[in-house]
Amino acid sequence: MNWQEYELEQARLLADAQAHAASMPLEDIDVAHWDIMRNDTIWPYFQRLRNDAPVYHHKKSIVGPFWSVTDYESIKAVDTNAAQFSSEPTIGLNDVGPDNSASSFISMDDPQHAVQRKAVAPVAGPRNLAALEPLIRERVINILDSLPIGETFNWVDKVSIELTTQMLATLFDFPFEDRHMLTRWSDVATSPRKAGLWNTLEERQAELNDCLQYMTRLRNERAETPGGHDLLSMLAHNEATRDMSAGQFLGNLLLLIIGGNDTTRNSISGGVLAMNRFPEEFEKVKADPAKIPNAVAEIIRWQTPLAFMRRTTTTDVEVAGTVIPKGERVLMWYASGNRDETVFEDADKLSVDRPNARAHLAFGFGVHRCMGNRVAELQLRLLWEEMLQRYSRIEVVGAPKRAISNFVRGYTELPVRLHS
């Protein structure tokens, strides 16, 4: 299927979804079903919920009962109320099993969360990023210079994965020749069985245990050498994290790997897709590269690489006139909030001039706001700066393939052709 055929088919699917979302009973809407996320037809269902029930209890979802929060202001209210909306036991959907055998600071409340987060925060600080910028630009240049002109290739593999994996290897001071193991561990940790990366929970856990063993060896080596500025050295030498259990260490590793991989990787692919869907926006940044920083924020809003974050109510609490009982699973749908028309005009459109693009929800709010947001923005900015100097067009020539996930809004394939 070429790009034009894909766009026509996507318009048809979206029209069907709009009719379906408008006519079906609210209790039959299941925004946690990965098929509508994978088909990119979730938007009418989010719109229906925002309009009719922005705080809604899904009693018969494929993932079990949960509450959806879908409008911008309610999501922000939940995200900034850590006292009544706990990150424990997890920010994911599962309360038991491998997803929770490894806890991380994102799944902790303060004060423990703040103490562990502080241990690794310097890696994403302004001073460290300023030091890393020349290296990141060099790697961007090397990747782009290796790409074929006028030939079709998979952008996800050649650019999105390669750049983010190189960045992860740098932040962990991970052996460069083994860097693709980081991508594999991230994918295994975030993908459901249906994605085909693992067949049993035991297989999945075995791969994550491989991650733990590899990283434990590196951490123990770093513990013998003070003064390192990589993530493993910071974990090894900080008083709050040096004696973590194996489960906590693995949990924090996966958090840092996934956080460094999925947000940037899928925004890189999503940005190219969006610029093809809205080619006039590409021409704007091509004509005026000063628009790139705002365009990066807008790409992240439009893509929203992580669809939701979960909280658990610690008390009965009212949100937007609806009372959510104590002990309930609550999903803040960042993907929906970022398409809220009351905040973002013509929200389904990419607009590099959008005045409030940086108000997006993709990095969250409050104490759990994404620690690596500046790392992601830096990589995207440098990539677009270098791409715009080289290419008159980055043409998507076929249908993208999306990841099977209700959490990660990602891509496995994006066929493109570069024009000099």
C-alpha positions in Angstrom: 0.0 0.0 0.0 1.5 3.3 -1.0 1.2 6.6 0.9 -1.8 7.9 -1.0 -3.7 4.6 -0.7 -2.8 4.5 3.0 -4.2 8.0 3.6 -7.4 7.2 1.8 -7.8 4.0 3.8 -7.0 5.8 7.0 -9.6 8.5 6.2 -12.2 5.7 5.7 -11.3 3.9 8.9 -11.5 7.2 10.8 -14.9 8.0 9.4 -16.2 4.6 10.4 -14.7 5.1 13.9 -16.4 8.5 14.2 -19.8 7.0 13.3 -19.2 4.0 15.7 -18.1 6.2 18.6 -21.0 8.5 18.2 -23.6 5.8 18.2 -22.4 3.2 20.6 -23.3 3.2 24.4 -20.6 4.7 26.6 -20.3 1.5 28.5 -19.1 -0.3 25.3 -16.3 2.1 24.6 -12.9 0.6 25.5 -10.1 3.0 24.9 -7.6 0.5 26.4 -8.0 -1.9 23.5 -4.7 -1.9 21.6 -6.4 -2.5 18.2 -7.9 1.0 18.0 -4.6 2.5 19.2 -2.7 0.5 16.5 -5.1 1.5 13.8 -4.9 5.1 14.9 -8.7 5.3 15.1 -8.8 6.0 18.9 -9.5 9.8 18.5 -13.3 9.8 18.0 -13.7 7.6 21.1 -11.5 10.0 23.2 -13.6 12.9 21.8 -16.8 11.2 22.8 -15.5 10.7 26.3 -14.2 14.3 26.6 -17.6 15.6 25.5 -19.9 13.3 27.4 -18.0 11.8 30.3 -14.4 13.1 30.8 -14.2 11.1 34.0 -15.7 7.7 33.3 -15.7 4.2 34.8 -15.0 1.5 32.2 -16.5 -1.6 33.9 -15.9 -4.2 31.1 -12.6 -3.3 29.5 -10.3 -5.9 28.0 -7.8 -5.0 30.7 -10.4 -5.0 33.6 -12.2 -2.1 35.2 -10.6 1.3 35.4 -11.4 5.0 35.3 -10.6 7.2 32.3 -9.7 10.8 32.7 -9.7 12.3 29.2 -9.9 16.1 29.2 -6.9 18.4 29.6 -7.8 20.2 32.8 -8.9 17.0 34.7 -5.7 15.2 33.6 -3.7 18.1 34.9 -5.6 18.1 38.2 -5.0 14.4 38.8 -1.4 14.6 37.8 -0.7 17.4 40.2 -2.5 15.8 43.1 -0.1 13.2 44.3 -1.7 13.0 47.8 -5.0 11.5 46.5 -3.7 9.9 43.3 -0.8 7.6 44.2 1.8 6.3 41.7 2.0 3.1 43.8 2.0 0.2 43.2 2.6 1.0 39.5 2.0 3.5 36.6 1.0 0.6 34.4 -2.1 -1.5 34.2 -1.0 -4.7 36.0 -1.0 -5.0 39.7 0.8 -8.4 39.8 3.3 -10.4 37.9 6.6 -9.3 36.2 5.3 -5.7 35.6 5.4 -5.1 39.3 8.2 -7.4 40.5 10.6 -4.6 39.6 9.6 -1.3 41.2 11.1 2.0 40.1 11.0 5.6 41.4 8.2 6.5 38.9 6.1 4.0 40.8 6.8 5.5 44.2 5.4 8.4 46.1 7.4 11.1 47.9 9.6 11.1 49.8 11.1 7.9 48.4 10.4 8.9 44.8 12.2 12.3 45.2 15.3 10.7 46.8 15.8 8.1 44.1 15.0 10.5 41.3 17.5 13.0 42.6 20.2 10.4 42.3 20.1 10.3 38.5 18.6 13.8 37.7 22.0 15.4 37.0 22.4 13.3 33.8 19.6 15.4 32.3 20.7 18.7 33.8 21.6 21.7 31.7 25.3 21.4 32.2 25.5 17.8 31.1 23.2 18.4 28.1 25.4 21.3 27.0 28.4 19.0 27.2 26.6 16.3 25.2 25.2 18.5 22.5 28.3 18.3 20.2 28.4 14.5 20.5 24.7 14.2 19.8 25.0 16.4 16.7 28.0 14.4 15.5 26.0 11.2 15.8 23.0 12.7 14.0 25.3 13.8 11.2 26.9 10.4 10.9 23.5 8.7 10.8 22.1 11.0 8.2 25.2 10.8 6.1 24.9 7.0 5.9 21.4 7.1 4.5 20.6 6.5 0.8 19.2 9.2 -1.3 16.3 8.3 -3.6 16.0 4.7 -2.2 13.2 3.4 0.1 14.2 2.3 3.6 12.7 1.9 7.0 13.1 5.2 8.9 12.4 3.5 12.3 15.4 1.2 12.0 17.9 3.4 10.3 17.2 6.7 12.2 14.7 6.6 15.1 16.1 3.5 16.8 19.7 4.1 15.9 19.8 7.7 17.3 18.0 6.9 20.5 20.0 3.7 21.1 23.3 5.6 20.7 22.0 8.2 23.1 21.0 5.6 25.7 24.4 3.9 25.3 26.1 7.3 26.0 23.9 8.0 29.1 24.6 4.6 30.6 28.2 4.4 29.3 27.1 1.1 27.9 29.3 -1.0 25.6 28.6 0.6 22.2 28.8 -2.7 20.3 26.0 -4.1 22.4 23.8 -1.0 22.3 20.9 -2.7 20.5 20.3 -4.9 23.6 18.9 -1.7 25.2 16.3 -1.4 22.5 15.4 -5.0 22.8 14.9 -4.8 26.6 12.8 -1.7 26.2 10.5 -3.4 23.7 10.2 -6.6 25.7 9.3 -4.6 28.8 6.6 -2.5 27.2 5.0 -4.9 24.6 2.1 -7.3 25.3 2.2 -10.9 24.3 0.2 -10.1 21.2 3.1 -8.2 19.8 5.1 -11.4 19.4 8.3 -10.4 21.1 7.7 -13.0 23.8 5.4 -16.0 24.2 5.2 -16.6 28.0 5.7 -14.5 31.0 8.6 -16.7 31.9 10.3 -15.9 28.6 9.7 -12.2 29.1 11.1 -12.3 32.7 14.1 -14.3 31.5 15.1 -11.5 29.1 14.6 -8.9 31.8 16.8 -10.9 34.1 19.5 -10.9 31.4 19.2 -7.1 31.5 19.6 -7.1 35.3 22.6 -9.4 35.2 24.4 -7.4 32.5 23.7 -4.1 34.2 24.6 -5.4 37.6 28.0 -6.4 36.3 28.6 -2.9 34.9 27.3 -1.2 38.1 29.7 -3.2 40.2 32.6 -2.2 38.0 31.6 1.5 38.3 31.2 1.2 42.0 35.0 0.6 42.2 35.7 3.9 40.3 34.3 7.1 41.8 33.5 10.2 39.8 31.6 8.8 36.8 28.9 10.9 35.3 26.8 8.1 33.6 23.6 6.7 35.0 25.1 3.5 36.4 27.8 5.4 38.2 25.2 7.7 39.7 23.2 4.7 40.9 26.3 3.0 42.2 27.6 5.9 44.3 24.5 7.7 45.5 23.6 6.8 49.1 19.9 6.4 48.3 20.4 4.0 45.4 23.7 2.1 45.9 22.1 -0.6 48.1 18.8 -1.1 46.1 17.4 -4.6 45.9 17.7 -6.4 42.6 14.1 -5.7 41.9 14.4 -2.0 42.5 17.6 -1.8 40.5 15.9 -3.6 37.5 12.8 -1.4 37.9 14.9 1.8 37.7 16.9 0.4 34.8 13.8 -0.3 32.8 12.3 3.1 33.7 15.5 4.9 32.4 15.8 2.7 29.3 12.1 3.0 28.3 12.0 6.7 29.1 15.1 7.3 27.0 13.9 5.1 24.2 10.2 5.3 23.6 9.5 9.0 23.9 12.2 10.2 21.5 12.2 7.2 19.2 8.5 7.5 18.4 8.5 11.2 18.2 11.2 11.0 15.6 9.1 8.7 13.5 5.8 10.5 14.3 7.3 13.8 13.3 8.2 12.6 9.8 4.8 11.1 9.4 3.1 14.3 10.6 5.2 16.4 8.2 4.0 14.3 5.3 0.4 14.5 6.4 0.7 18.3 6.7 3.4 19.2 4.1 2.7 22.9 4.5 4.2 22.7 8.0 7.4 21.1 6.7 7.7 24.0 4.3 7.3 26.5 7.2 10.2 25.0 9.1 12.3 24.6 6.0 11.9 28.3 5.2 12.5 29.4 8.8 14.6 27.0 11.0 14.0 29.2 14.0 10.6 27.5 14.2 12.3 24.2 15.0 12.1 24.3 18.8 8.4 25.0 18.7 7.9 22.4 16.0 9.6 19.9 18.3 7.1 20.6 21.1 4.2 20.4 18.6 5.5 17.0 17.2 5.6 15.6 20.8 2.1 16.9 21.4 0.7 15.5 18.2 2.4 12.1 18.7 2.2 11.7 22.5 4.5 8.7 22.6 3.1 7.3 25.9 -0.7 7.2 25.8 -1.4 7.3 29.5 -0.1 7.1 33.0 -1.9 5.3 35.8 -2.6 6.4 39.3 -4.4 4.7 42.2 -6.8 6.7 44.4 -5.9 6.9 48.1 -9.3 8.3 49.1 -12.6 9.0 47.6 -12.0 12.0 45.4 -14.0 14.2 43.1 -12.8 15.1 39.7 -14.9 17.2 37.3 -18.0 16.5 39.3 -17.5 12.7 39.5 -16.5 10.9 42.6 -13.9 8.2 42.1 -13.8 5.8 45.1 -10.7 4.9 47.1 -8.4 2.1 45.7 -9.4 2.5 42.0 -7.2 2.4 38.9 -7.2 5.8 37.1 -5.7 6.3 33.7 -4.8 9.8 32.7 -5.0 9.7 28.9 -2.3 12.1 27.8 -3.0 11.3 24.2 -6.6 12.5 24.7 -5.7 15.6 26.6 -3.3 16.6 23.9 -6.1 16.6 21.4 -8.5 18.6 23.6 -10.0 21.2 21.3 -10.8 23.5 24.3 -7.0 23.9 24.8 -5.5 23.2 21.4 -7.4 24.7 18.4 -7.7 22.3 15.5 -6.0 19.8 17.7 -5.8 16.9 15.2 -3.6 19.1 13.0 0.1 19.5 13.3 0.9 23.3 13.5 4.5 24.3 13.9 3.3 27.8 14.8 1.0 26.7 17.6 1.4 29.3 20.3 0.7 26.9 23.2 2.5 23.8 21.8 4.7 23.6 24.9 1.6 23.2 27.1 1.3 19.6 26.0 0.8 16.8 28.5 3.2 14.3 27.0 5.8 14.8 29.7 3.2 14.9 32.5 2.9 17.5 35.3 3.8 17.7 39.0 6.4 15.7 40.8 6.5 12.9 38.2 7.1 15.2 35.2 9.4 13.4 32.8 13.0 13.8 34.0 14.4 13.4 30.5 12.2 15.8 28.6 15.1 18.1 27.7 17.1 15.1 26.5 14.3 14.2 24.1 13.8 17.8 22.9 17.6 18.2 22.3 17.8 15.1 20.2 14.7 16.1 18.1 16.0 19.6 17.7 19.4 18.6 16.5 17.9 16.0 14.1 15.5 18.5 12.5 18.3 21.1 12.2 20.5 18.7 10.3 17.7 17.1 8.2 16.5 20.5 7.0 20.0 21.3 5.8 20.2 18.1 3.7 16.8 17.2 2.3 14.2 19.0 0.3 11.7 16.3 1.3 11.5 13.3 3.5 8.8 11.4 1.7 6.8 8.7 3.4 6.1 6.2 0.5 4.1 3.5 2.3 1.9 2.6 5.2 3.4 2.9 8.6 3.2 -0.1 10.9 2.4 0.7 14.5 3.4 -1.1 17.7 0.8 -3.4 19.3 0.3 -1.6 22.6 -2.2 0.5 24.5 0.6 2.3 26.3 3.3 3.1 23.7 2.1 5.0 20.7 5.0 3.8 18.5 6.0 2.5 15.1 7.8 -0.5 13.9 8.0 0.5 10.2 7.9 3.8 8.3 9.0 3.5 4.7 10.6 6.7 3.4 12.5 8.1 0.5 14.9 11.1 0.9 15.2 13.9 -1.7 18.3 16.0 -1.8 
